[in-house]
Amino acid sequence: QVQFVESGGGLVQPGGSLRLSCAASGAILSLSVMGWYRQAPGKQRELVALISSGGNTHYTDSVKGRFTISRDNGKNTVYLQMNSLKPEDTAVYYCNLGSNPLADKYWGQGTQVTVSS
């Protein structure tokens, strides 16, 4: 059974940084496109970043140049380094499969990121 557990969120001032981690159970991660998603209050969940098994990445325009997605397949872990955080980055952040119809089966609790002075 696949499960994703996000961690690393917290309260940070504008301009600050956080590093999120996503620990995956099961054996699916190393061969899958993985993504970070976020959902802000009153908004739909949106894709933030994707990373392929080979390390190719994609970012939504609003975080490009500020966020970096990476993965360690040996540790079954995906990371999101977030720099120059803005209040509009405030959201619950989730990791999950990307480009895979099974993703809806595996949403976890997410980790709260709050950017505020």
N, C-alpha and C positions, 0 to 999 in steps of 0.2 A: 504494500500500500504506500503510495507516494504521499509525502507530507513536506510542506515548506514552512520553516520557522524563521521569521524575520526578527532582527534585533538591531540595536544601535541608535534608535531614535531618541529624541529628547527635545528639550527646550534650548534654543540657541538664538543669539542676537543676530540681527541683519548683518551680513558680511561674514558670518561665522561659517564653520565647516562641521560636517558630520560624516561618518563612514558607516553605512548600513551593511549588514551581513545577512545572508540567506542560507541557512543550513537545510539541506535536502536529505530526506530519507529515501530509500529505494535506489534503484540503479539507473534511472532514466536520465539524470542530469547530463552526464558526459556526452551523450549523443543528441541532445536536444538544444534547440534555440531557447534561450532563457531571457526573461524580461523583468524589468522593474516597472510597476504601475503605481499610480497614486489616485486617491480619491479625496477631494476637498469637500468641506461641508456644503451641501446644496448642489454639488456638481456630480456628473457621472465619472466613473473611473476612466482614467486615461493612461495610455502607454507613455512611459518616460524614456526607456532605453531598451535595446535588444542586443544580445550578443549570441553569435552562432557558436557551434562546437569548435570551429576553427579560429574564433576570435574576431571575426568581423562584427562591427558595431553600428548601431543606428541610434540617433537621439532625436527627440522632439525638439523643435526649434527653440522653445522657451528655456531649455536647459543646456543647449549646445555651447560648449566652451566652459561650462561651469561644472558639469557632472561627468563622471567617468565610470562606466560599467566594466567589470572584469570578472574573471572566473578562475577557480582552481578546481579542476576536475578531480584531481586526486583527493581533495578534501570535500568534494560534493558541496561546494560553497560558491555563491555568487555575491559580489560586492557592488556597492554603489558609493563612490566617493563624491560628496557634494560640497562644493566650495562656493563662496560668494553668495550665500543663501539669502533669499528675499522673502518677505512676508507672504507673497503669493505662492511660495513653495510649501506652505503649511498644508499638510494632508496626512492621511494614513497611507503608508507606503507598503506595497505588497510585492513579493516576487512570485513568479509562476512560469509555466511554459509559455513560450511564444510561438505563434504560427502553428498551433496544435489544437485541434478541436476538443481534446481532453482537458484543456486548461480549466474549464469551469468546475471540474470535479475537485480541484486542489487548492482553492483559495483558503489561505490561512487567516490568522488574526491580524496580521500586519503590524507595523510599528509606527507610532505616532511621531511625526516631526512637526514641531511648532517653532516658527521663526517670528520672534517678537521682541521689541525693546521694553 
